[in-house]
Amino acid sequence: MILEGIRVLDISNLLAGPYCAMILGEMGAEVIKIEHPQGGDPARIMGPPFCQGQSALALSVNRNKKSLTLDLSKERGREIFLHLLKNAQVVVENFRPDMVEEMGLGFSSLNRGRPDLIYCSITGFGERGPYRDKAGTDTIFQGMGGVMTVSGEPGDPPLRLGFPLADVVTGVYAALGVMGALYHRASTGKGQKVEVNLLDSLIALQTPRVMEYFITGENPPRTGRSSPFGAPIQFFETKEGYINLSVFLDKFWHKLCKALNREDLAEDPRFATNPDRMKNRKELQKILGDIFLQKTAKEWQIILEEHDVPNGPVHTYQEMFRDPQVQQNQIAVELDHEILGPMRYVGLPFHLLSAPPRKRTAPPMAGEHTVEILKEEGFSPAEIEELKKQRIV
């Protein structure tokens, strides 16, 4: 695999950092997840749901890792970490800046003896500025990052999206930064610090809508079920279920009118071009809404497919994973968990077709590989037992 031979020490927790490290593991890196001996990553107890005591949250972002329990607040724990660092190339952490510096595990400390080290620091708000040491969660970032004010129907109160958007996209950006730093290291031999924060990541993800603000000086309007860029791009209620349309070009508008047996609409000056349809969107929604109520979603899908009109269903998660295209893409992967047995997990959405496949592993139990890793690092059974007695591992 692409990152074979790269060792990553993942001292992050919860979501953004672990997701970044999981991506690196999927790319072939050896990822050692370092957790506290008492309880491990806090994500392990966050939920519901749980499966035999295992949190869905923790299971979602910790594939392809080994777990080592280690108390980094103790001097001996930090000594063991530095021992592991000798054979590692990447560190991923998402502590608040004040915390990581107090532990002596910040970039400036570790970089002194390892100028080739790549150190990925994930923070909430950034490493400089008034919110440097402020705590934050995905909900906080969705509010501060503006996303709550552009989602939902006009006039609605702020709307939180139903998944941890800021955490996940930050993990992706962090992995991208690490990959860039590894490429630079390969050509120069020099490591560097990669800084990523959740607030910036969420803002960057909204680039098309933020550009609207830069141009107009106004907050982008909420468009509810509709797209802010074209019409009709939205879902409609049918006799049974919903149908999703994406008529983003005028040629598709003409195809839609033919599919609906309403070619008169294509000639209507209110709807002739996309700017016209956007201007008269409410009238168009009413006309199309009445038409789509005449048949079921499945019936409309057949008709729209025959006329090459971009469309799709509105799936629940259960329906989504039954979809033949989703099954063909194999985004769900099945792995054997130490306790839970065979379980499905969400894989990565890209495939490196020329890279040799690697064996994927299920998320580890807290400390599952502690003894194995320490033995590989030269610790004797007696030393390991003593570390356990002292609750360092």
C-alpha positions in Angstrom: 0.0 0.0 0.0 1.0 3.6 -0.5 1.9 4.3 3.2 3.5 0.9 3.9 6.5 1.4 6.3 5.0 4.5 7.9 4.1 4.3 11.6 1.6 6.7 13.0 1.2 7.4 16.7 -2.4 8.4 17.2 -2.8 10.2 20.5 -6.1 11.8 19.5 -9.6 11.0 20.7 -13.3 11.3 19.9 -13.7 11.9 16.1 -11.6 14.3 14.0 -8.2 13.0 15.0 -9.2 9.3 15.0 -10.8 9.6 11.6 -7.7 11.2 10.2 -5.5 8.4 11.6 -8.0 5.8 10.3 -7.7 7.1 6.8 -3.9 6.9 7.0 -4.3 3.3 8.3 -6.5 2.5 5.3 -3.7 3.8 3.1 -1.4 1.2 4.5 0.3 3.0 7.5 0.8 1.1 10.8 -1.4 3.1 13.3 -0.9 2.8 17.0 -3.8 4.3 18.9 -2.6 5.4 22.3 -5.4 5.5 24.9 -5.6 6.2 28.6 -5.4 2.9 30.7 -8.6 3.9 32.6 -11.4 3.7 30.0 -9.5 4.5 26.8 -10.8 7.0 24.3 -13.8 8.8 25.7 -15.7 8.0 22.5 -15.9 4.4 23.8 -18.6 5.4 26.3 -20.5 7.9 24.1 -23.9 6.9 22.8 -26.3 5.3 22.3 -26.3 3.0 20.5 -24.0 0.4 21.9 -23.4 -3.2 20.8 -22.3 -5.4 23.6 -20.8 -2.4 25.4 -19.1 -1.1 22.2 -20.0 2.4 21.2 -21.0 2.9 17.5 -19.2 6.2 17.6 -15.9 4.7 18.5 -16.4 1.8 16.1 -16.9 4.2 13.3 -13.5 5.8 13.2 -10.9 3.3 14.6 -10.5 0.6 11.9 -7.0 -0.5 10.9 -5.3 0.4 14.2 -3.6 -1.3 17.1 -4.5 -0.1 20.6 -1.9 0.6 23.3 -3.0 1.9 26.7 -0.5 4.4 28.1 -0.8 7.2 30.7 0.8 10.1 29.0 0.3 12.3 32.1 3.0 10.3 33.9 6.7 10.7 33.2 7.2 7.0 32.6 4.3 7.0 30.2 5.9 9.8 28.2 9.2 8.0 28.2 7.6 5.0 26.6 5.9 7.3 24.1 9.3 8.8 23.2 10.6 5.3 22.8 7.9 4.5 20.3 8.5 7.8 18.5 12.0 6.6 17.5 10.4 4.3 14.9 7.4 6.5 14.0 7.1 9.1 11.3 3.8 10.7 12.1 2.0 11.9 15.3 -1.7 12.8 15.2 -3.1 14.7 18.2 -6.2 16.8 18.9 -5.6 18.1 22.4 -6.2 21.8 23.2 -2.8 23.6 22.7 -2.3 24.3 26.4 -2.8 20.6 27.3 -0.4 19.1 24.8 2.3 21.7 25.7 1.9 21.0 29.5 2.5 17.3 28.8 5.7 18.1 26.9 4.3 16.5 23.7 4.0 19.6 21.5 5.6 19.9 18.2 8.4 22.1 19.4 9.4 19.5 22.0 9.3 16.5 19.8 10.8 18.2 16.7 14.1 18.9 18.5 15.3 15.4 18.3 13.3 14.5 15.2 13.5 17.1 12.4 12.0 14.6 10.0 8.8 14.1 12.2 5.4 15.0 10.7 3.2 16.3 13.5 -0.5 16.8 12.8 -2.2 19.1 15.3 -6.0 19.2 15.2 -7.6 22.0 17.3 -11.0 23.4 17.6 -10.4 27.0 16.7 -6.8 27.3 15.7 -3.5 27.6 17.6 -3.5 31.3 17.8 -6.2 33.9 18.6 -8.7 34.5 21.4 -10.3 31.1 21.2 -7.0 29.2 21.3 -7.8 27.3 24.5 -11.6 27.2 24.2 -13.3 23.8 24.2 -15.6 23.0 21.4 -17.7 20.3 19.8 -19.3 19.7 16.4 -22.5 21.5 17.5 -20.5 24.6 18.5 -18.7 24.7 15.2 -21.9 24.2 13.2 -23.2 27.3 15.0 -20.1 29.4 14.7 -19.3 28.2 11.2 -22.6 29.5 9.8 -23.9 26.2 8.5 -27.0 26.4 10.9 -28.1 29.6 9.2 -28.1 28.3 5.6 -29.9 25.0 6.4 -33.6 24.4 6.6 -36.6 26.3 5.4 -36.8 30.2 5.3 -37.9 31.5 8.7 -36.8 28.4 10.6 -34.7 28.7 13.7 -31.0 27.6 13.3 -30.8 24.0 12.1 -28.2 21.5 13.3 -27.3 18.9 10.6 -27.9 15.3 11.7 -24.3 14.1 11.6 -20.9 15.5 13.0 -20.0 17.3 9.8 -17.1 19.5 11.2 -15.4 16.5 12.9 -15.5 14.3 9.8 -14.4 16.9 7.2 -11.6 18.0 9.6 -10.3 14.4 9.7 -10.3 14.4 5.9 -8.4 17.7 5.6 -6.0 16.6 8.3 -5.2 13.3 6.4 -4.7 15.4 3.2 -2.3 17.7 5.0 -0.3 14.7 6.4 -0.1 13.1 2.9 1.2 16.4 1.5 3.8 16.6 4.3 4.9 13.0 3.7 5.4 13.8 0.0 7.5 16.9 1.0 9.5 14.7 3.5 10.2 12.1 0.8 11.9 14.7 -1.4 13.6 16.9 1.3 14.0 14.6 4.3 12.4 17.3 6.4 9.3 16.9 8.6 6.9 19.7 9.6 3.8 20.6 11.6 0.4 20.2 10.0 -2.2 22.5 11.6 -5.9 21.9 11.1 -8.9 23.3 13.0 -12.5 22.4 13.0 -13.8 25.9 12.5 -11.8 26.6 9.4 -12.6 23.1 8.0 -16.3 23.7 8.3 -16.0 27.1 6.6 -13.9 25.7 3.8 -16.5 23.0 3.1 -19.1 25.7 2.5 -17.0 27.4 -0.2 -19.8 27.8 -2.8 -22.2 29.4 -0.3 -19.5 31.5 1.4 -18.7 32.9 -2.1 -22.3 34.1 -2.3 -21.7 36.1 0.9 -18.4 37.5 -0.5 -20.2 38.7 -3.6 -23.4 40.1 -2.1 -22.4 41.0 1.5 -25.6 39.2 2.6 -26.1 35.9 4.4 -27.0 33.3 1.8 -30.8 32.6 1.9 -32.2 29.3 3.1 -33.8 27.4 0.3 -35.2 24.5 2.3 -35.7 21.5 0.1 -34.5 23.4 -3.0 -31.0 24.1 -4.3 -29.7 27.7 -4.2 -28.2 27.3 -7.7 -30.9 25.9 -10.0 -34.5 24.9 -10.4 -36.1 22.5 -10.2 -33.3 20.9 -8.0 -35.3 19.5 -5.0 -37.4 16.7 -3.8 -41.2 16.4 -4.4 -43.8 14.4 -2.6 -45.5 11.7 -4.7 -48.5 9.5 -4.2 -46.1 7.2 -2.3 -42.7 8.4 -1.2 -40.5 11.2 -2.5 -38.7 11.8 -5.8 -35.5 13.9 -6.0 -34.9 16.0 -9.1 -31.8 17.8 -10.3 -32.6 19.8 -13.4 -29.4 21.9 -13.5 -29.2 22.5 -17.2 -31.9 23.8 -19.6 -31.6 20.7 -21.8 -32.8 18.6 -18.8 -35.6 21.1 -18.2 -36.9 20.3 -21.7 -36.5 16.6 -21.1 -38.4 16.9 -17.8 -41.3 18.8 -19.5 -41.5 16.0 -22.1 -41.4 13.3 -19.4 -44.3 15.0 -17.6 -46.2 15.5 -20.8 -46.2 19.2 -20.2 -44.1 20.6 -23.0 -46.0 23.8 -22.7 -44.0 24.6 -19.6 -40.8 24.6 -21.7 -42.2 27.4 -23.8 -43.5 29.4 -20.8 -41.4 32.6 -20.5 -41.5 32.3 -16.7 -39.6 29.0 -16.9 -37.6 29.2 -20.1 -34.1 29.5 -18.6 -32.6 28.7 -15.2 -32.6 32.3 -14.1 -36.3 32.5 -15.0 -37.1 29.4 -13.1 -35.1 30.6 -10.1 -37.0 33.9 -10.2 -40.4 32.1 -10.4 -39.4 29.1 -8.3 -42.5 29.2 -6.0 -44.9 29.1 -8.9 -42.9 26.3 -10.5 -42.8 24.3 -7.3 -46.6 24.5 -7.1 -47.2 23.3 -10.6 -44.7 20.4 -10.4 -45.8 19.5 -6.9 -49.4 18.9 -8.1 -48.1 16.8 -11.1 -45.8 14.5 -9.0 -48.7 13.7 -6.6 -50.4 11.8 -9.4 -48.0 8.8 -9.4 -45.8 7.0 -6.9 -42.0 7.7 -6.6 -41.2 4.3 -8.2 -43.5 5.1 -11.2 -41.9 8.5 -11.6 -38.4 7.1 -11.4 -39.1 4.7 -14.4 -40.6 7.6 -16.5 -37.8 10.0 -15.6 -35.1 7.4 -16.4 -36.6 6.8 -19.8 -36.3 10.5 -20.6 -32.7 10.9 -19.1 -33.9 13.3 -16.4 -31.5 13.4 -13.4 -33.4 11.9 -10.5 -33.2 9.7 -7.5 -35.0 8.4 -4.4 -34.9 9.7 -0.9 -33.4 6.8 1.0 -33.3 5.9 4.7 -30.0 4.3 5.7 -31.6 0.8 5.4 -32.8 1.6 1.8 -29.5 3.2 1.0 -27.5 0.0 1.7 -30.0 -2.1 -0.2 -29.5 0.1 -3.3 -27.8 -2.0 -6.0 -25.4 0.8 -6.9 -24.3 1.2 -3.3 -23.8 -2.5 -3.0 -21.8 -2.6 -6.3 -19.5 0.2 -4.9 -18.8 -1.8 -1.8 -18.6 1.2 0.5 -19.7 -1.1 3.3 -17.0 -3.5 4.4 -17.3 -6.4 6.7 -14.6 -7.1 9.3 -14.3 -9.5 12.2 -14.3 -7.7 15.6 -12.7 -9.2 18.6 -16.0 -9.4 20.6 -18.7 -8.5 18.1 -17.7 -10.9 15.3 -18.5 -10.0 11.7 -19.8 -6.4 11.4 -20.2 -3.8 8.7 -18.2 -0.6 8.6 -18.2 2.4 6.2 -15.1 2.2 4.0 -13.4 5.1 2.2 -14.9 6.5 -1.0 -11.8 6.3 -3.1 -9.9 3.3 -4.5 -6.2 3.1 -5.6 -6.5 0.6 -8.4 -2.7 0.1 -8.9 -1.9 -0.3 -5.2 -1.8 -3.8 -3.7 -4.6 -4.5 -1.3 -4.0 -4.6 2.4 -5.6 -6.6 5.1 -8.2 -4.4 6.9 -8.8 -4.8 10.6 -11.7 -4.1 12.8 -11.5 -1.4 15.5 -9.4 -2.7 18.5 -10.5 -3.1 22.0 -8.8 -0.6 24.4 -5.3 -1.9 25.1 -5.8 -5.0 22.8 -2.3 -4.7 21.5 -0.5 -3.3 24.5 1.6 -6.4 25.3 2.3 -7.1 21.7 3.6 -3.6 20.9 5.7 -3.4 24.1 7.3 -6.8 23.4 8.1 -5.6 19.9 9.8 -2.5 21.4 12.0 -4.7 23.6 10.1 -4.6 27.0 10.4 -7.8 29.0 7.3 -9.6 30.4 8.5 -8.5 33.9 8.7 -4.9 32.8 5.3 -5.0 31.3 3.8 -6.4 34.4 5.4 -3.7 36.5 4.0 -1.1 34.1 0.5 -2.6 34.6 0.9 -2.5 38.4 1.8 1.2 38.2 -1.2 1.8 35.9 1.0 3.3 33.3 -0.4 0.8 30.7 
